[in-house]
């Protein structure tokens, strides 16, 4: 009896599965995604102190924290040829205390706010950053003012920091990617400061504390600075702290502009790295600056060509050929300056083949516009990524800083997504033809010359 019941149950189960099997077997079409939404820029307040320092306050989010960042228009661009490395050394020394706080006391004060002071130094800017608890925002403003207006610059820490810098340089120079970047920048920018990626060991060794102080006095002041506060904070209390702490800061020097004029040209540069299992490739050329009307459409073109995981070059030399693991193309930007570059670490035996495929994908996009479906996928990716990247206070602050630094205007962030989605397949083809030109590219290769020289013959100048 039990056996009969079990058999009946199995029959019922089989019949049920048979009835629903066609539904599982049918090819399901996913629902159409909704239209990309524009990024809504939170309301903000921007004003200028009598000294010329700009201030932007952005109430944003629900997390009870505030990001506070002071941006000073000074960096390696301002070092001068005889003082390479002084900007980074100054950045390290800023964290060593103020006239009234030792480095330990400074670290302790910021820790009590739930943060730690960072001082990233770039080519054009130095930033002083804290991300603090909501109630500590006014005190964070005061701390940053003390650090930048009254740096301690202790002689006792100079030797240690210079040794740290020398170790970092040695480590970076052991990486083929750094070597490729150094050669690429030098070929693109020559003697312009953007052409120097790292100071030499001799540059760092000869730096003195007086060099740091002169760099500071020549480049830091109110009119070169912009303070940003974003997140949850008491706006009235923060405004008072800003007025009290920065109101007496000297105006200082005006912003220095030194925009390069790189010339696109074909060159093949090879650095020997004996027995290297891989060749590091970096190839590219100057492209229009961020202020150009073509900048956003060109960014989309880059994403389709090599700047996203599903891009054509990545699909070709990573997925299909297996020449490399993580290739990527980029549009690298500085003040009113940009270049496009393709980067890849490829297996030595496929060095020439990789270059052939990269140039082949560029040529294909020049000759034939992408399909509407392929373009739409990239547009959706960039639109969604843009909104996600601006979903926290630090990221939003970074976007506002970029817009202000490049002078892109108040509508840039609001119009970014619509402009991305207005690009057509024909636009992509046209921009590739106009700007991504293999015949005008610098090609840098770091690898084993004995194994790659013959492979590179087709890419020599004039070939």
N, C-alpha and C positions, 0 to 999 in steps of 0.2 A: 504493500500500500504506500509506504513511504517512497519507494522507488518510482511509482507512478506519479506521485505528486512532484517529485524532483524533476522528472522528465517533462511534465506539463509546464513547470516553471521555466525550464530551459527553453522550451519551445516558445513561450510567451516572450522571453528576453530576446531570443534570436529574431522573432517577428518584429519586435519593437525596434531593434537595431537596424533591421532591414528597411523599416519604414522611414527612419531618419537618415539613413546612409546617403541618399541622394543630396540632402541638404549639406552634409559635410563634404561631399565630393564636388559640389559646385564651387566654381571660382568666385570668391567674394571680392567685390570692388569696394575699397575703403571709401568712406564718405568724403566729399570734397571739403578741404580745409577752409576755414573762414578767412576773410580778407585780412591781411596784415594791418595791425593797428599802429598808428603813429605814436611816437613816444611823447607823453605829456610831461613837459618840463615843470617841476614844482615852482610855485611862486617864490621869488627871492627878493632880497633888498640889497642894492649896491650903492655905495656912496664913497666919497673921497675925503680923507682927512686934510686939514690945512697944509700938512707937510707934503702932500702928494700921494700918500699911500692909499691904495684902493682897498675896499672891504666888501665882501659878499657874504650875506647871511642867508642860509637856506634851511628853513624849518622843514624836516622831512622824516617820514617813517614813524613807527610806534615804539621801536626799541629805545630804551632810555639811555642812549649814548650819543656823543657828539664827536665828530671828526673835526679837528682844528689843524689847518695847514697854512703856513706862511711860505709864499713862493717869492724868491728873489731872483731877478734876471741877471744871474751871474753863474758861470760855470767854466768848463775847460776852454770855451771860446775866448774867455777873457784872460787867460794865463799869460800870454806872451811866449815867444819862442824860447826864451831863456829860463822859463819857470814852469815847464811842463810837469804836471802832477801836483801843483800847489793847490788847485781847487779841491781835489780829493783829500789832501792832507788837512786843509782848513775844515772840510766837512767832518773829519774825524776829531779834530781838536775842539770843534764847537760842542761836542758831547762830553768834553772833559771839565765842564763846570762854567760858572759865571764869576763875576767879581765878588759875589756874596755867597755862592754855593760851590762846594767842592763837587767833583764828579760823583762821589758817593751820595752826597746830599741831593744832587739833582736826580739821580736814579731813584732814590728813595721817595722824593716828592712826586715824581711821575707815577711810580708804582702805586702810591696811595690813591691816585686818580684812576687806577685800573689800566695803566698804559706804560709805554716806554718811548723815549724820544728817539726818532729816526731822522737822519739827515742825508737823504739820497742826493747825490751830486750828478748832474748831467752835463751835456755840452753847453746848453743855454741857460739852465736854471739850477738853483739849489733850493731844496724844500726842507722845511722844518715841520715835522708832523707828530701829532698826538691823536689818539682815539680814546676818549675818556668817558667816564660816567657822566650822566646828564648834569648833575649838580656841580661837577668839577669844571665845566666849560669856561667860566670866567677865570678860574685859577690857571687853566691850561693856556689861555691867552696871555696871562701875566708871565708864565714860565717861558713861553716862546719869545716874548718881548725881552726878557732878561737875557736869554741865550744869545739872541741876535744883536742886541744893543750893547751888552756888556760881557763879551766872551772872555774867559780866563786865559786861554791859550797858554797853558803851563809849559815852560821849557822842560820840566822834568819828564814829560810824556813824549817829547818829540822823537827821541831815539827809538823808543818802543814802537811808535806809530809808523815811523819810516821803515823799520824792520818788517812790520806787518805788511806794509805796502810792497816791499821787495819780495816777500814770500808770495803774495797774491800775483804779482807780475810773473814770477817764475812759473807758478802753477798755470796761469793763463797761456803763457808762451809754450807750454807743453801740449796744448790742445790744438789740433790742426784747424779747427773751426776758427779759433782766434787768429791764427796765422793767415788764413784765407781772408778774414775780415780786414786785417791790417793791410794786406797787399791790395785788396779791392778798394778800400777807402783811399789809399795813397794814389792809386791809378786814376781814381775818379776825381779827387779833390786836390791833389798835389800838395802845395805848401799851405793851403788854407787850413785853419784849425780842425775842421771836420775830417781832414786827411790823417789826423793822428788819433789812433784808437787807444794806445797805451803810452805812458812815458817810458823812457829807458831806465835801466838801473842807475846809470850815471846821473840822469835828470833828478831822480829821487834823492840820491846820496848827497847832492850838492845843495838841496833845499835847506834854508835856515828859517828860524822863527821870524826873523825880520821879513823874509819873503812872504810868509803867511800874513803878517800884519799889514804889509803894503798891499797885498792882494785884497785883503778885507777893506782897508780904508779907501781903495780905489774903486771898489765895486759894490759895496753894500750901503744901502740908505733907503729912506722912505719912498722916494719916487720910483725906485726900481722894484717895489714890493707890492704884493697883493695878498691879503689875509682872507681865507675862506673858513667858514664854520657851517657845517651841515649836520643835520640830525635833530635830536630833541634837546632843547636848551632854553633857558630864560633869556629872551632876546634883549630885554632892557638891561639885565645884569651884564650880559656879554658886551653890549654897546658901551656901557660905562667902563668895563675893564679895558676895552680897546682904547677909548679916549684917554684913560688914566695911564696906560702902559706905553702906548705908541704915540701919544700926542706930542711928546717932546723929542722924538727921534729926528735926527738931522735929515735934511732932504737928500743929501748925498748926490752922487753923479747921475746924469741922465742915462737912460738905457742905450747901450751900444749895439748897433746893428751892423752885421758883417755877413751879408748873404752871399754865398759863393755863386760862381757861374760855371759849373762843370760842363764840359763838352763831351758829348757822346762820341766814342771812337772804338774801333775794333782793336783789341789787343789780347794776346794769349800770354799769361804769366804762370810759370810753373815753379813751385818750390819743392825741392827734393826731400823726401822723407823715406830713407832707405828701409826696405822690408815692411813698409806699411801695408797692412792687409786691405786697407780701403783708400780710396782717393776722395778727398774733400773738394767738392765743386761749389763755386760761387760765381754766378754770371749775371750781368745786368747792366743797367744804364740809367741816366737821369730821366725823370718823368716830371710832369707838371706839379707845382707845389699844392699844398692843401687849399689855397685860396682860388685855385683854378676851377672853372665850371665843370671841367672834365674829371676832377678829383674823385668824386663819389662814383660816377659810372666806371672809372678806371679801377677803383677798389673792387667793384663787383666783377669786372673783367678778370682781375687778378684772382679772386676767389674761385671763379670758374676754371681758370687755366691751371693754377697750381697752389692757390692759397687756402684750400679747404680739404678735408679728408676725402671728399668725393670728387675732387678736381680731376681734370684730364691727365695732367702730368703725374700726379700721385697714382691714379688708376693704372697708368701705363707702366712706369718704371718700378712701382712697388707691387701692385696687385698682379699685373699680367706678366711682367718680366722677372720680378724678384731681384732686381739689381740693388735695391736699397730698402731700408726699413721706414725712414721718416723724412722724406723729401718735403720741402715746402717753399712756396714763393711768398714774397712780402713786398709791401710798399713801405719803405722805411722813411720816416719823416723827421725833419728838424725845422728850425724857424724858416718858413717860406722856402723850403727845399725838400725834395723827395727823390728817392731812386727806387726802381724795381729790381729785385734780385731773386733768382732761383737758387736754392741751397740744397745740397744732397751729399751724403756720405755713401759712396757706391763701392761695391766690390771691385778691387783693382783690375781684374780682367775685363770688367765691363765699363771702364772709364769712358772710352770713346763711344761705345754703344749707347751709354746713358746720355751723353751730349747729343748724339744723333737723334735720340727719341725726344729729348726736350725741345730741340729746335724743330723737330718734325711736328710736335703738337702745336707749337707757335705758328708754324707755316699752315697747318690745317685750319686753325682758327682765323688766320688772315684770309684764307681762300673761301671758307664756308662758314656762314653764320650758324650759331648753335640753334638747336630746335627750341621752340617755345617752351616745351616741357622741361628741358634741361635748364633753361634760363630761369623758369619759374621756381624750380627747386632751389637754385642758388639764391634767388631773391627772398624766398621764404626763410631760408637758413640765415641770411644776413639780417633780415628784419627781426626775426625772433631773437637772434643773438644780441642785437643792439638793445632791445628792450630788457632782456635778462641782465646784460652787463651794466645796466643803469639802475638795477633794482635795490642797491644799498647805498648808504651815505658816502662811503669812500669812492665807489665807482662813479657816482653822480658828480662828486666833487672833482674827480679826475677829468670828466668830460667838460665840465665848466672851465677848468683850468686850461684845457687844450683849446677850447673855443676862444677864450680870452687871449691866450698866448699867440695864436695864429691870426687873431682878428677876423674870425669867421662870421660874426654877427649874431644877434639875438635869436634869429630864426633857424639857425643851423641844426640844432638838435631836434626841433619840432618838425623840420622838413626832411630830415635824413631818410626816414622810411619811405615817404612818398617818392622821393627822388630815386631811391634804389629801385622801387617798383615801376618807375616810369621808363627805365632803360629797356630798349628793344634789342632783339637779336642782331639787327643791322648795326645798332650802336656798338655792340660788343666787337663785331667784326671790324668796324671802322676804327675803333680805338686801338685794337691790336695792331692793325696795319700802321697806324699813325705813331704809336709809342713803343710797342714791344717789338723792336727791330733787331734781329740777330746780327745783321751786318754792322751794327753800331755798338755791340756789346763788349764789355770787358769780360774776359773769361779767366778766372783764377782757379788753378788746380794745385792741391797739396797732396803729394803722393810719391810713390817709388818711381823715379824717372826711368830707371832701367827697364821697367815693365810697362810704362805708359807712354813713353815718347812716341813710339810708332803709331799708337792709337790716336795721338793728338795731332798728327800731321795734317789731316783734313781741316783742322780748325785753326791753323796758323794764319797770321795776318796775310790777307791777300788771297787766301785759298778759296 
